[in-house]
Amino acid sequence: AAAGVVGFMGAALGGPVASLVWWSWKGTSQAADPWNELTTQLADLQQPTVNTAAVGVLGAAIAVAVVLPVAWVTTRYRGRIGSVANALIVGGYALPGIAIALALVCWSLGVSGATWLYQSFAVLIAGYVLHFGAQSMRASQVAVAAVPRRVGEAAAMLGARRTRRFLAV
C-alpha cells in the first residue's frame, strides 16, 4: 500500500517536471546553440517572475490590512456583526477563483464609469483579497489572539486611545 501511495505521489509530482524537462530539451535541441537558447529563455522569464512575486506579496499585505480589523473584532469581541463579517470573508474562499475573476470582469465592464478598471492592477488585487481573504483572516485571528489582553489594557491605562492601541499593540 505504501509503495502504491509513493508511486502515485511520485507520478503526480514527477510527471509535470518530466514534461517540462522534455519540452525544454525538445525546444532547445533544435537550436544552433542550445545552451545560449536556454539561457536566453531563462532571462526572458526573470521579469515576469519578479512581477508575479511582487504582486503576490502586495496582495497578501493588502489582504491582511483589509481583514485585520475584522479579525480583531471577531477575536476580542464576539458578536453577531463580527460573525457575519467573518462568514462573508471566509465565503470568498469557497468560491472558485475563476468565478471571482469573471465577476470582477463583468463588474468592471458592466458598471458605467468603471470600464477603466478592466484589466487593471486594482482589480487584480481586489480578486486576491476576495479569494485569499479567508487565509489572511485566520492568520490575523491567530496573531490577535496571541497578544494578551493585558497589553491593551496597560496601554489604555497609560493614555493610549483606541486607534493608537490598535495600531501599536
Secondary structure, DSSP 8 states (H G I E B T S, - for coil): -HHHHHHHHHHHHHHHHHHHHHHHHHHHHTSSSHHHHHHHHHHHTHHHHHHHHHHHHHHHHHHHHHHHHHHHHHHHS--HHHHHHHHHHHHHHHS-HHHHHHHHHHHHHHSTT-GGGTT-HHHHHHHHHHHHHHHHHHHHHHHHHHS-HHHHHHHHHTT--HHHHHHH-
